[in-house]
Structure formats: structure tokens, C-alpha cells
């Protein structure tokens, strides 16, 4: 029997309580999705706007006309599948024999990753961007600088 992931219900509750102009970063460990709403205005009604790099979509507000200014329409990004493994592998390679200690400390303290750290690691790892990335990168970086979204992603 299929049902609704309990973390999705938690996501919906947090989304309903989100205040305009504040970052919202939610990691669903059950499906390995990181949703980051960080645009301006009421972002609770959003849609996928297209893939900007492998495993990452831009999110756009659904409640605005198609010809609205890009800055008004931008709602955030979603990284789907693999972010936890990617971060774990990166830190395992970087830290070598110190990884287990780092992982245990990070997970116990619920250490947070900033979105800028995740994006920088993805780009440095050679993930290819496309024209949509070029279109939205200035807005993504502006929102990150202003709102500094971060969340806990447990390492494996």
C-alpha cells in the first residue's frame, strides 16, 4: 500500500507557516530531496521551472503571469536525489581517516550545510550547468547572500 511520506506532511506544515522574505530550506531524507525557497514575496505557490544542472531544478512562483519580471518570479531551487551521498563522499575524500569523527559530530549536533557550500561543491565537482543556470544564477546568488539558507543533511 502506498501512502504519503510523513516528511512531506511536515514540509507542507512548515511551508504554510513560512514568512515572506525568509529562506526556507527543507531536506527530506526519505527521498533525498533538498527544497530551498529563497526568493522574494510569498513563495508558497511554486512550480518547477526547468533543470539548471543535473539533479537541480529552478523553482518559479505559480501565481504570477508569465511575463512578470524574472526577479519577481524566482522562488528557489530543488536538488533531487543524491545530495546526501554527494556530501558524504566529498567529506569522506577530503577528511580521509578523520571522516567518521566529523560525520558523528555533524550528525549528533545537527550541523547545517549552507546552500552556497553545496552549490560551490557541485560546481567544483564538474556538474555542468546550462543556459537556465546562466539566466538564474544572479538571482540565486543574490538570494543566498541576503537570506543565507542552510539546513541539516545527515551524513552517511
C-alpha positions in Angstrom: 0.0 0.0 0.0 1.3 3.4 -1.0 0.9 6.4 1.2 2.1 9.9 1.8 5.6 10.3 3.2 5.3 11.7 6.7 8.1 14.1 6.0 6.0 15.5 3.1 3.3 16.4 5.6 5.9 18.1 7.8 7.1 20.0 4.7 3.5 21.2 4.0 3.1 22.4 7.6 6.4 24.3 7.5 5.6 25.8 4.1 2.2 27.0 5.3 4.0 28.8 8.2 6.7 30.3 6.0 7.0 34.1 6.3 7.6 36.1 3.1 11.2 37.2 2.5 12.7 34.5 4.7 14.7 31.5 3.4 13.1 28.0 3.7 15.4 25.0 3.4 13.9 21.6 3.9 15.8 18.3 3.4 13.6 15.2 3.1 16.0 12.3 3.9 13.4 9.6 2.9 13.6 10.8 -0.8 16.9 12.7 -0.7 15.3 16.0 -1.8 16.5 19.4 -0.8 14.0 22.2 -1.4 15.1 25.8 -0.9 12.7 28.6 -1.2 14.6 31.9 -1.1 13.1 34.4 -3.5 11.1 37.5 -2.6 7.4 37.6 -1.8 5.0 34.8 -1.0 6.7 31.6 -2.3 4.3 29.0 -1.1 2.7 28.5 -4.5 5.6 27.5 -6.8 6.2 25.1 -9.7 9.3 23.6 -11.4 10.8 26.0 -13.8 13.3 23.6 -15.5 16.6 21.8 -14.9 19.5 24.2 -14.3 22.2 21.5 -13.7 21.9 17.7 -13.4 19.8 16.9 -10.4 18.7 20.5 -9.8 15.6 22.5 -10.8 14.8 26.2 -10.5 11.5 26.9 -8.8 9.2 29.7 -10.0 6.2 31.3 -8.5 3.0 29.9 -10.0 0.8 32.9 -9.1 2.4 35.4 -11.4 1.9 35.9 -15.1 4.5 34.5 -17.5 5.7 38.0 -18.5 6.3 39.1 -14.8 9.9 40.3 -14.1 12.3 37.4 -13.5 13.2 38.6 -10.0 9.5 38.5 -9.0 9.0 35.0 -10.4 12.1 33.4 -8.9 11.2 31.2 -5.9 14.3 29.0 -5.3 15.8 25.7 -6.2 15.3 22.0 -5.6 18.1 19.4 -5.6 16.7 15.9 -6.2 18.3 12.7 -5.4 21.9 12.2 -4.3 22.7 15.3 -2.3 23.3 13.3 0.9 25.6 10.8 -0.8 27.4 13.6 -2.7 28.2 15.5 0.5 29.2 12.3 2.4 31.6 11.2 -0.4 33.1 14.7 -0.7 33.9 14.9 3.0 35.0 11.3 3.2 37.6 12.1 0.4 38.6 15.4 1.9 38.9 14.3 5.5 40.2 10.7 5.0 40.7 9.0 8.4 39.0 11.9 10.2 35.7 11.5 8.4 34.0 9.2 10.9 34.6 11.6 13.7 33.4 14.5 11.6 30.3 12.6 10.5 29.4 11.6 14.0 29.9 15.1 15.3 27.9 16.7 12.4 25.0 14.2 12.8 24.8 14.4 16.6 25.0 18.2 16.7 22.6 18.5 13.7 25.3 20.6 11.9 24.0 22.6 9.0 25.2 23.0 5.4 24.8 26.3 3.7 23.4 26.4 0.2 26.4 28.3 -1.1 28.6 25.5 0.2 26.6 22.8 -1.6 26.4 24.8 -4.9 30.2 25.5 -4.8 30.9 21.8 -4.2 28.6 20.8 -7.1 30.2 23.3 -9.5 33.8 22.3 -8.4 32.9 18.7 -8.9 32.3 19.4 -12.6 28.5 19.4 -12.7 27.6 21.1 -15.9 25.2 24.0 -15.9 23.1 25.1 -18.9 21.5 28.3 -20.2 18.9 28.3 -17.5 21.6 28.3 -14.8 23.1 31.4 -16.5 19.7 33.0 -16.5 19.0 32.4 -12.8 22.5 32.3 -11.2 22.5 36.1 -10.4 19.1 35.7 -8.6 20.2 32.5 -6.8 23.4 34.2 -5.6 21.6 37.4 -4.5 19.0 35.4 -2.6 21.7 33.3 -0.9 23.7 36.4 0.1 20.6 38.1 1.6 18.8 35.1 3.1 21.6 32.6 3.8 19.6 29.4 3.6 21.0 26.3 5.4 19.7 23.0 6.7 20.9 19.8 8.3 21.6 17.0 6.0 22.8 13.9 7.9 26.0 12.3 6.5 26.3 8.6 5.8 
